[in-house]
Structures are given as C-alpha cells and as structure tokens.
C-alpha cells in the first residue's frame, strides 16, 4: 500500500516538474518584427516562475541632435503619420527632464529609469514619463546619436508553460493560446496552432 502511494507521489512530482519546465533562453523582453499601422508592435516579457507581461507598444527610432538646449529628432525611415522632424526645448535638472514641443508648446515630463552617465548633463540613458499614467512613455537616448521611443498602449499579465517545444500562453482574463516555438539565430519564432508565424527580436 505504501509503495503504491509513494509511486503515485513520484508521478505527481514528475508531472508537476514537467509543467514548471522553463527554457532560460525565453526569459526577457521580445518585440515583434512585424508592425501594425502607427508602428505598433507586440512586446512579450517572459519572466522566471512562469509569469509574463504582454503589451502593445508604439516603437519609433530617431536620430537626435542637441544644441543650445534644443533637441532635434529625425525619424529613421519613413513612418506614415509621423512628422519627419520635431524640435523640443530641453530642460534638464538632475534626474528630471522636460521636453517642450516647439510646434505646439506641449510638455513631456520624464525621469531617469536607468543609471545616469558620468556626465550629469547628458541625455544618454533611459527616461520614463512622470507620472507614468496609463500609457507610459520611454525614451532611450544612446551615445551614438540614436533614440528609441516607445509608448505602452495596453498591457496585461498572464502565465506561460512549456512542454518540449510546445508553448501555452494564458493572458490575464483570456483563454489559453497554444502553439510551438523555436529559435532561429537571435530571433524567437512563435507558431500558433493554425500555423501563423510571428518573429520576435530581443529588446535590450
């Protein structure tokens, strides 16, 4: 009798450990290579412990120049509905940044969300809208003169499980979605049950 109970307990442990199996390569934030109108991408963050965050975000890349406290942004490539150039008055004080659009005088207030560079007067680094609000804005100024801007449109939390190459994703309050996944070079390819492929690139 005891041996039967022990065997049953081992089976339960084995099945539960399979359900908890994680592929460490999945962990982190991934952005879809395909964009909807308005440069909207799907971003998925796989976290340890089987939780995930999925969101729709606008992602736009710019080149930037800063001179005499005026920031000039130029879009990289042609983006429908996005002006090719925008100018902002810059007010930078410690970990606070205010950008005033010179076209319509609107202001965007931001605070550093990452480490500050050695040069405290530099824009380099990641900034987040302050207050964050329902659709937080992130601006990542890089030292090579490029800027990645993203705004979260909608976000939800959920769970995921892995069994071999099978991936089951359960977004918060929605039915589970099943499919498979694989890695091709530095890209993650997720394939839905009906065969649709979505390619993702890791977000730094």
C-alpha positions as CSV (number, residue, x, y, z in Angstrom):
1,X,0.0,0.0,0.0
2,X,2.8,2.4,1.0
3,X,4.7,1.6,-2.2
4,X,1.6,2.4,-4.3
5,X,1.2,5.8,-2.5
6,X,4.9,6.5,-2.9
7,X,4.8,5.6,-6.6
8,X,1.7,7.9,-7.1
9,X,3.5,10.8,-5.3
10,X,6.5,10.4,-7.6
11,X,4.3,10.5,-10.6
12,X,2.6,13.7,-9.3
13,X,6.0,15.3,-8.7
14,X,7.3,14.3,-12.2
15,X,4.2,15.7,-13.9
16,X,4.3,19.0,-11.9
17,X,8.0,19.4,-12.6
18,X,7.3,19.0,-16.3
19,X,4.7,21.7,-16.1
20,X,7.2,24.0,-14.4
21,X,9.9,23.4,-17.0
22,X,11.4,26.6,-18.2
23,X,13.6,27.5,-21.2
24,X,16.1,30.1,-19.9
25,X,16.5,31.4,-23.5
26,X,13.0,32.7,-23.5
27,X,13.5,34.9,-20.4
28,X,13.5,38.6,-21.1
29,X,11.6,41.1,-23.4
30,X,10.9,40.3,-27.0
31,X,9.4,42.7,-29.7
32,X,7.6,41.5,-32.8
33,X,9.3,42.4,-36.1
34,X,6.0,43.0,-37.8
35,X,4.4,46.3,-37.0
36,X,0.8,47.4,-37.4
37,X,-0.3,50.8,-38.5
38,X,1.3,53.5,-36.4
39,X,4.4,51.4,-35.7
40,X,2.6,49.3,-33.1
41,X,4.4,46.2,-32.1
42,X,3.7,43.3,-29.7
43,X,6.1,43.1,-26.8
44,X,6.2,40.0,-24.6
45,X,8.3,39.7,-21.4
46,X,8.8,36.1,-20.2
47,X,9.7,36.1,-16.5
48,X,11.1,33.3,-14.3
49,X,8.4,31.4,-12.4
50,X,6.1,31.2,-15.4
51,X,4.7,34.7,-15.5
52,X,4.6,37.0,-18.4
53,X,3.6,40.5,-19.4
54,X,2.2,41.2,-22.9
55,X,1.7,44.6,-24.3
56,X,1.0,46.6,-27.5
57,X,3.5,49.4,-27.8
58,X,4.4,52.1,-30.4
59,X,8.1,51.8,-31.2
60,X,9.9,54.5,-33.2
61,X,13.6,55.1,-33.8
62,X,15.1,58.5,-34.3
63,X,18.4,60.3,-34.8
64,X,18.8,63.2,-32.4
65,X,20.9,66.3,-32.2
66,X,21.2,68.6,-29.1
67,X,22.4,72.2,-29.4
68,X,21.6,75.3,-27.4
69,X,19.1,73.4,-25.3
70,X,17.1,72.5,-28.5
71,X,16.6,68.8,-29.3
72,X,16.0,67.9,-33.0
73,X,14.5,64.5,-33.7
74,X,14.6,63.0,-37.2
75,X,12.8,59.7,-37.8
76,X,14.8,56.8,-39.2
77,X,13.0,55.8,-42.3
78,X,9.6,56.9,-43.5
79,X,6.8,56.4,-40.9
80,X,3.2,57.2,-42.1
81,X,1.6,59.8,-39.9
82,X,4.8,60.7,-38.1
83,X,6.5,64.1,-38.9
84,X,10.0,63.6,-40.3
85,X,11.4,66.2,-37.9
86,X,10.4,67.5,-34.5
87,X,12.1,70.1,-32.3
88,X,11.9,70.4,-28.5
89,X,13.2,72.9,-25.9
90,X,15.2,70.9,-23.3
91,X,15.2,71.5,-19.6
92,X,17.4,69.0,-17.7
93,X,17.9,69.1,-14.0
94,X,19.5,66.0,-12.3
95,X,17.2,63.0,-13.0
96,X,14.4,65.2,-14.3
97,X,13.8,66.1,-18.0
98,X,11.2,68.4,-19.5
99,X,10.7,68.4,-23.3
100,X,8.6,71.3,-24.7
101,X,7.4,70.7,-28.3
102,X,8.2,73.9,-30.2
103,X,5.4,73.2,-32.7
104,X,2.5,73.2,-30.2
105,X,4.1,74.1,-26.8
106,X,3.0,70.8,-25.2
107,X,5.3,69.4,-22.4
108,X,6.5,65.9,-21.7
109,X,7.9,65.4,-18.1
110,X,10.3,62.5,-17.7
111,X,12.5,61.0,-15.0
112,X,15.5,58.7,-15.3
113,X,14.6,55.0,-15.2
114,X,18.1,53.7,-15.6
115,X,21.6,54.5,-14.4
116,X,22.9,58.1,-15.1
117,X,26.0,58.5,-17.2
118,X,29.2,60.0,-15.7
119,X,28.3,63.3,-17.4
120,X,25.3,64.5,-15.4
121,X,24.4,67.0,-18.2
122,X,24.0,64.2,-20.8
123,X,20.7,62.9,-22.1
124,X,22.2,59.5,-22.6
125,X,20.2,56.7,-20.9
126,X,16.6,55.7,-20.5
127,X,13.9,58.1,-19.3
128,X,10.2,57.4,-18.4
129,X,7.2,59.7,-18.4
130,X,6.5,61.1,-14.9
131,X,3.8,60.4,-13.8
132,X,3.7,57.2,-15.8
133,X,-0.1,57.3,-16.4
134,X,-2.0,54.6,-18.2
135,X,0.3,54.7,-21.3
136,X,3.8,55.3,-20.0
137,X,6.4,56.7,-22.5
138,X,10.0,55.5,-22.5
139,X,12.9,57.4,-24.3
140,X,16.2,55.6,-24.6
141,X,18.9,58.1,-25.7
142,X,22.0,56.2,-26.9
143,X,25.6,57.6,-27.1
144,X,25.7,57.1,-30.9
145,X,23.1,59.8,-31.5
146,X,20.0,57.5,-31.9
147,X,16.9,57.4,-29.8
148,X,14.4,54.6,-29.3
149,X,11.0,55.8,-28.2
150,X,8.2,53.5,-27.1
151,X,4.8,54.1,-25.6
152,X,2.8,51.4,-23.9
153,X,-0.7,51.4,-25.3
154,X,-2.2,48.4,-23.5
155,X,-0.6,45.8,-21.2
156,X,-1.7,42.6,-19.4
157,X,-0.2,40.0,-17.2
158,X,-0.5,36.3,-17.6
159,X,1.2,32.9,-17.4
160,X,3.0,30.5,-19.7
161,X,4.1,26.8,-19.6
162,X,6.5,24.9,-21.8
163,X,6.5,21.2,-22.7
164,X,9.2,20.4,-25.2
165,X,8.8,22.9,-28.0
166,X,5.1,23.5,-27.1
167,X,4.2,26.8,-25.6
168,X,1.0,27.6,-23.8
169,X,0.3,31.2,-23.1
170,X,-2.6,32.3,-20.8
171,X,-3.1,36.1,-20.9
172,X,-4.9,37.6,-18.0
173,X,-8.7,37.0,-18.2
174,X,-8.4,35.4,-21.7
175,X,-8.5,31.8,-23.0
176,X,-5.2,29.9,-23.3
177,X,-3.4,30.0,-26.6
178,X,-1.3,27.0,-27.6
179,X,1.5,26.7,-30.2
180,X,5.1,26.0,-30.6
181,X,8.3,28.0,-30.6
182,X,11.9,27.8,-31.9
183,X,15.0,30.0,-32.1
184,X,16.5,31.0,-35.4
185,X,19.7,32.8,-34.8
186,X,19.0,35.6,-32.5
187,X,15.2,35.6,-33.3
188,X,12.4,33.9,-31.5
189,X,9.7,32.4,-33.8
190,X,6.3,31.6,-32.2
191,X,3.9,29.5,-34.3
192,X,0.2,29.5,-33.4
193,X,-2.0,26.4,-33.6
194,X,-3.2,27.4,-37.1
195,X,0.4,27.8,-38.4
196,X,0.8,31.5,-38.2
197,X,4.4,32.6,-37.5
198,X,5.4,35.7,-35.6
199,X,9.1,36.6,-35.3
200,X,10.5,38.4,-32.3
201,X,13.8,40.2,-31.6
202,X,15.1,40.5,-28.1
203,X,14.8,44.0,-26.6
204,X,17.9,45.2,-24.8
